[in-house]
Amino acid sequence: MLGIMDDKRTPILFLSDAVSCSSGLGRITRDLATRLHENCGDVFDVASVGYGAAGKRSVPFPEYHLHDVNNWLVPELPEIWDDWTQGREGILMTVWDVSRLYWLGIPQMCPVPHLRKFAERKDVKKWAYPALDAEGPYGKLSHRIAETYKGFDRVIDYSSFSSKITGNPDHLPHGIDTSVFYPRPHAEARQMFINQGFQGLTPDSLLVGIVATNQARKNWQLGIETCRILLDRGHDVRVWCHTDTIDRYWSLGNLIVDYGLQGRAAVTVNRFTDEQLAWNYSACNVTLGIAPEGWGYPLCESLACGVPVITGKYAAQAEYVPERMLVRPIAFHYEGAFCSKRPVFDPVDWADAVEAAKLESEQTARNSLLPEWIDWKNNWVKWQEWFMAGIQ
């Protein structure tokens, strides 16, 4: 019987949100790890570690879980690494934001001695796929973020926007599975939404979808005020808000009432399958991308379903959302510990863009709006080449 040391495959442990959870980072990690396991399982021995879910039987590779995450420190990681690799040299690939990984990229800043020792180990090759959704001062990385990047052996960015900031030449977008996300019959999808109990929604309503987590970067106020402007212009506006929690940074209930949209909004926090999401997108006339994105799962999914996305002309989404659907910022401001540059918009401009997109969609057949280079059918080939190049 062959022992673990006879296994010549390279262990790779993905560190992110749990691959069985519904967060964007969890889904991104699950897609990458699953495709690597299925297509290169003879070369890479794949596992994942993360927090935020209990695990699922459907995950095709070992899934470890973090129970103790404080200030993004993961003291359980060395034990998990040793259990998975069993003494083999391997790769730790992070899909978290770099701001969470100061302790890994700059070990001397790690306050936990055994975790600092782990971050300094030579048998742990540190790779990163970090979402970068903002510039720092002068179009560069904030100092600590820049120093953290230097601590990784290999980095791949999501976009050319990100690459210009980091100076790293390698960038690849995540992919979309177009065997699931594709245009469904709009009338049928709308009727399904009505049947689910969306009160007041009719086949002729202007249904605006907003799919975003409830955090500071996601400008829910902008999205809701845009819908109010459209209502004031005479549209029978209905809003589908899909998020992770109703009250956190924003109180979505308060926003909806403050802008007089009570009775016109459906807020969902339950987890949908990809199939259900595709039908829900297809029921909409338009969706809003209310934040600068490092990549932007919901934006790509909406485009793949043939539904126009109105979003800002800043960050990664400006590389794949059609130019006619992009809204130019009127100003910028800086926020947070790492002085992140954030766009400021006039919601009137967003309402204008929604009306233009609605008119266009009514005059043309609904087809996918997603660029082909984001489709996993085309994108995975480049990803596979990137993974393989790292061990040659």
N, C-alpha and C positions, 0 to 999 in steps of 0.2 A: 504493500500500500504506500502510495506517495505521501510524504509529509508536506507541511505548508512551505518549507524551504525548497521543496522541489518544484513549487509553482513559480514559473518564470514570468508570470504576468506582473505588470507594475500596479501596485495598489494605488488607488486614487480615492480619497475621501473628500466629498463635497461638504463644505460648511456653509450653512445658510439658514433660512427659515425651513421648518420641516417640509419635506417634499410631499407629505400627505396633507398639508394645510392648504388654505385657499388664497394666501397672500400672493402678490405678484412675484416676489423673490422665490417663494416656495415653488410656484408653478414653473418659473424659469429654470430653477435648479432641477426639478423633476424632469422636464423636457430634455435638458442637456444630459443628465445622468442616465436617463432611460435610453436615449439614442446611442450613447457611448456604450452602454451595457449590451444593447441589442446588436450593434454593428461592429463593435471592436472588443467584444467580451473575451476574445482569445488573446488580446494584448493587454487590456486593462481589467483589473479586479476592482469593481465599482462598489462603493458604499456611500452613505450620506449620514450627516449628523446635523440636527437642527432642533428648533423649539417651536411650539405652537400647535401641535397636534399629537394625538395618541398613536398614530401609525395606521397603515392600511395594508390588508392582505394583498391587495392588487399591486403594490410596489414590487417590482421584480428583482430588487437587490436589497441587501441588509440596510436597515434604517435605524440608526441610533438616535436617542432623544436626550436633549439637554434639560435638566431640571433646575439648574441653578445658573441664571444669567443675570448678573448685576453689573450695571455700567458696561455692558457688552463684554465683560470678562467671562470666560467659559472654563472654570477650573476643572471640569470633568474631561476636557479634551485630551490631555496626555494619556489618561487611562483608556479612553476609547481608541485613541490612535494605536496604542500598544496592543490592544485586544484585536484590532483589525489587521494590522500589518504583521504581527507575530515576528518582529525583528527584521522585517524586510524594509529596505529603503523605498519611500513612496512619495506621493504628491498630495498635498493638502490644497484643494482648490476652493477658494472662497467666492461666494456670490453675494456677499454682504456689501453695504456701502463702506468705503475705505474709512470713513469717520468712525466706524465702530471697531476698527481693527488696529488702532494705534499700538496696542499691547503686542500685536503680532509683527507689525512692520518696524516698530521701534521698541525692541525688547527691554531696553533700560527704563522705559516708562511703565512697564508692567509692575503693579504693586504686589502681585502674588508670586512668591519665589519659585514654586514648582512650575507655574505657567510660564514665567520668564525663562526658566531653564529649557522648557519645551520649545519656546520660540527661537532659541539659539541653536537648536539641534541641527546638525549637518545632514542627517538622514531624512529630514523633512524638507522637501522641495515645496516652496510656497508660490502658488499661482493665484492670480486674482482676475475676476471678471466683474469690475465694479461699475455700477450705474452712476454716471456723473450728469447731473441735471442743471448745473450752474457754474459759471465762472467765479473766480475770486477777484480780488483787486487787480487791475491792469490786465484782465483776461487770463490770469494765471491761477494756479492752485494756491489756496491759503497755505501758510508755512507748514503747519503740522500735517496737513494732508499730503503735501509734497514729500515730506520726510517719511511718511508712512509708505507711500508708493515705492520709495527706494529700498524698502526692506523686503520686497518680493522678488523672487527669481524670474518670474514671467508674468506679464500683464497683457490682457487683451481688452480693448475698449469696445463699447457698444456702437459708437458712431464717430464720424469724422469731427463732429462738434467736440466730442470728448477728446479725441486724439490731438486736436489742435491745442487743447488746454494742457494735456499731460505731456505732450511731446513724444508719446508712444506711437510708432507707425502702424501697429496692428490694431485693426478694429473689425468686428463682425457683429451684425445685429442678431438678436435672437430671432427665431423663426415662428411662423404661424402654420398650424396644421389645417390646410385648406380642404382636407377631406371632411372636416367637421365645420369649419367656419367658411361658409359660402352662402350666397343669397337664397333665402327662402321666399316663397310667394308672399308678397307684402300683405295682401288682403287676408290671407289665411293666418299669417302670423299676428296681425292686428286682432282678428277675431279670437284667437287663442288668448291674447292678453285680456280682452274684454271678458271672456269666459272665466278667467282667473279672478275676476272681481274688481277690476280697475274701474271704479265708479265714475261715470260721466264720460269715459272714453268712447268715442264713436269712430267709425271708419274714416270720417272726414276731419277728425281732430289733428292738430299739429302736435305730434308726440315727440318730445325732446328727451333723449336719454342722457343721463350723467352717471357714469360708472367710475367711482373713485373712492379711495379710503378717506376716512375722516381725520385729516392731519393738516398742519399749518400750510404746507406747500400746495395742497389742493384747494383752490379758491372757490369754495362753494358759494360764497356771496356773489361772485361774478356770474356764476351759472344761474343762480336763482333770479338775480336782477335782470339778466338777459331775458329770461322767460317772462318776467313781469312786463318788460318793454314790449315784447311781442304780443302779450295779452292786451296791452293798452292800444296797440295798433289794429286790434280787431280780430286777431287769430284766436281760435278756440284751443288755447294752449293746455296741454297736459304734460306732466313731467314724471319721468321714471327715474328715481334716484336709487341707485344700487351701491351700497357701502358696507363697511364692516361693523359700524356702530353708530347709533343715531346721535349720541351725545359724547363728545370728547373735546377736540379743539373747537369744532363748530357744534352748535345745537341746531340740527337740521329742522326739527319741529318749529323752533323759534323763527328761523329764517323763512320757512314756508309761510308762517302766519304773518310775520313782519312785512312780507312783500305781497300779501293778499292772495296767496295761491292755495289756501286751504280748500280742500274738496277737489283740487286739480292735480294733486301729487300722489304718487304711489311710491312709498319707501320700502325697499326690500333689503334685508340683512342676511337672509338665508343663503346657503351655498347652492349654486346652480351647477349642473353638469355643463360641460362645454356645449353639448347639443342644445340644452335649454337656453343657454346664453345666446347661441346663434339665432334661435327663434325670437328671443326677446329683442336683440338688436334689429332683426328684420322687421319687427313691428314698428320701429321708430321711423320718423321722417328724417331725423338728423340726430347726431350725438355731439356733445361738447367735451373737449379735452381741456379741463380747467386748470392744468398745471404744466409747468415746464417739466419735461420728462427725460430720464436717462435712456429710456426706450419707449415705453407706453403700450402695455398689453391691450387695454380696452380700445385704444385708438386703432391699432392694427386689426383687432378683431372686427370692429365696426366697418372698417374699410373692406375687409375680406368679405363681409356680408353685403357689400354694395351700398352701405349707408354712409352718407357724407359726414365728415367730422370737421367741426369748426374748432380751431385751436390757435394758440399763439405762434407767431413766427419767431421762435427762440427755442434753443436746445435741440434734442435729437429729433423731435417730431417734424421739424422743418425740413428734414431730409427725405421724408416719405409721404407726408400728407400733401395732396395737390396744392399748388401755389394759390389757386383761386379760393381755397378754404382756409388760408392762413390769415390771421389778423395781426397787424403790426402793433407792437407796443407803442404807447405814447410817452413812456418814461421808464426808468428803472430805479430800484432801490436796493439796498444791501441789508441782509438780516442774518442773525444767528452767530454762533460761536466761530464759524469759519467764513464770515463775511460773504455770504452767497448772494450773487447778483440775481435779482428777481424782476420780471417784467411787470409793468403796470398797464392796464387796458381800460379803454372806454367801453362799457357794455353796449352802448349804442352801435359801435362798430361790429360787435358780435351779433347783435340782432339783425343788422343789415346783411351780414354774411349768412345767417340762417335763412333769411328770406330768399337770398339768391340761390342757395343750395336747394331749398325746397322747390323753387320754380324750375331749376334745372332737372331735378329728379322726377318732376311731374311730366317733363317733356321727353325723357329718354328712358329706355329700358334699364332695369336695375341689374348691373353687372358688378363683378368684383372691382374695387378701386385700389386693391393692394398691389404694390410693385412686386413683380415676379421674384426679385432678388431677396425678398423677405420670406417667401414660401419655403417651408422646410424641404420640399422636394428639390429645390435648387440650393438652398442655404447649407444643408447638412454636409454636402461634399466639401465645402471650404472648412467647416468645423472639423471634420474628420482629418483633413490635411493638417490643421493647426495642432490638434491633439497628438497626432503621430510625430510631427516635427519636434515636439518637446521631449521625446524619449530616444531620438536617433542621434 
